[in-house]
Amino acid sequence: MPPQTTRSRCHGENGTASVELIAAVPFVLFVVAVAAQAALAGHALWSASVAARAGARAALVGGDPERVAKRALPPSLRQGAEIEDEDAISVRVRVPSFLPSLPALRVAASSGLEPGGG
């Protein structure tokens, strides 16, 4: 029996890198999908906060806070937005879903400005 060379010892591992890549692709796609969904949730929360602050400013100067808050939202978040004008302006919006199988999530922000509060 001839001695085994390095080349003949590694011959049984042909294609291993391809199999490992194929096994890793679903995990990488899952991580990208989760990151995209987190970014959408952050965008919705940021937009709700901006809209609440705009509504609070409108209330402070005697405007219509609900109309101003709704107009401050991006068009994609206006549908189904809930705006309340109690002690502070509260804005609740639905988080857009990157993956259709996710349950509906909502985020909320509120803001109130006092006269002379800066």
C-alpha positions as CSV (number, residue, x, y, z in Angstrom):
1,M,0.0,0.0,0.0
2,P,1.5,3.3,-1.0
3,P,1.9,6.0,1.6
4,Q,-0.9,8.7,1.6
5,T,0.1,12.1,0.4
6,T,-1.5,15.3,1.6
7,R,-3.4,15.5,-1.6
8,S,-5.0,12.1,-1.2
9,R,-5.9,12.8,2.5
10,C,-7.8,16.0,1.6
11,H,-9.5,14.4,-1.4
12,G,-12.5,13.3,0.8
13,E,-13.3,16.9,1.7
14,N,-14.1,18.2,-1.8
15,G,-17.3,20.3,-1.7
16,T,-17.2,20.9,2.1
17,A,-17.1,24.6,1.7
18,S,-20.1,24.6,-0.6
19,V,-22.1,22.6,1.9
20,E,-21.1,24.9,4.7
21,L,-22.1,27.9,2.6
22,I,-25.5,26.5,1.8
23,A,-26.1,25.7,5.5
24,A,-25.2,29.3,6.5
25,V,-27.3,31.1,3.9
26,P,-30.7,30.6,5.7
27,F,-29.1,31.9,9.0
28,V,-27.7,35.0,7.2
29,L,-31.0,35.7,5.5
30,F,-32.8,35.4,8.9
31,V,-30.4,37.9,10.5
32,V,-30.9,40.3,7.7
33,A,-34.7,40.0,7.9
34,V,-34.6,40.6,11.7
35,A,-32.4,43.7,11.2
36,A,-34.7,45.1,8.5
37,Q,-37.8,44.6,10.8
38,A,-36.0,46.3,13.7
39,A,-35.1,49.2,11.4
40,L,-38.8,49.5,10.3
41,A,-39.9,49.5,14.0
42,G,-37.3,52.2,14.8
43,H,-38.5,54.3,11.9
44,A,-42.1,54.0,13.0
45,L,-41.3,54.9,16.6
46,W,-39.2,57.9,15.4
47,S,-42.0,59.1,13.1
48,A,-44.6,58.8,15.9
49,S,-42.4,60.8,18.2
50,V,-41.9,63.6,15.6
51,A,-45.7,63.6,14.9
52,A,-46.5,63.9,18.6
53,R,-44.1,66.8,19.0
54,A,-45.6,68.6,16.0
55,G,-49.1,68.0,17.4
56,A,-48.0,69.4,20.8
57,R,-46.6,72.5,19.2
58,A,-49.9,73.0,17.2
59,A,-51.9,72.7,20.5
60,L,-49.6,75.2,22.1
61,V,-50.3,77.9,19.5
62,G,-54.0,77.1,19.2
63,G,-53.9,74.9,16.0
64,D,-55.5,71.5,15.4
65,P,-53.1,69.1,17.0
66,E,-54.6,65.9,15.5
67,R,-54.5,67.2,12.0
68,V,-51.0,68.5,12.3
69,A,-49.8,65.3,13.9
70,K,-51.3,63.2,11.2
71,R,-49.7,65.3,8.5
72,A,-46.3,65.0,10.2
73,L,-46.4,61.3,9.7
74,P,-45.0,59.7,6.6
75,P,-47.8,58.7,4.2
76,S,-47.2,55.0,4.7
77,L,-47.9,55.4,8.5
78,R,-50.9,57.6,8.3
79,Q,-53.3,54.8,7.6
80,G,-54.6,53.5,10.9
81,A,-52.7,56.0,13.0
82,E,-54.4,56.8,16.4
83,I,-53.9,60.3,17.7
84,E,-55.2,61.3,21.1
85,D,-55.3,64.8,22.6
86,E,-55.5,64.5,26.3
87,D,-52.9,66.1,28.6
88,A,-50.3,65.4,26.0
89,I,-50.5,64.4,22.3
90,S,-50.2,60.7,21.9
91,V,-49.6,59.0,18.5
92,R,-49.8,55.3,17.9
93,V,-48.9,53.8,14.6
94,R,-48.6,50.3,13.1
95,V,-45.1,49.1,12.4
96,P,-44.8,48.0,8.7
97,S,-44.1,44.3,8.5
98,F,-41.1,43.2,6.5
99,L,-42.2,39.6,6.9
100,P,-45.9,38.9,6.3
101,S,-46.2,36.2,8.9
102,L,-45.3,38.5,11.8
103,P,-48.1,39.7,14.1
104,A,-49.2,43.3,13.9
105,L,-47.1,45.5,16.1
106,R,-47.9,49.1,17.2
107,V,-45.6,51.7,18.7
108,A,-46.6,54.9,20.5
109,A,-45.1,58.2,21.5
110,S,-46.4,61.2,23.3
111,S,-45.4,64.8,23.8
112,G,-46.7,67.8,25.7
113,L,-45.4,71.3,25.7
114,E,-46.1,73.8,28.4
115,P,-46.3,77.5,27.7
116,G,-42.9,79.1,28.5
117,G,-41.4,75.6,28.9
118,G,-38.9,76.1,26.1
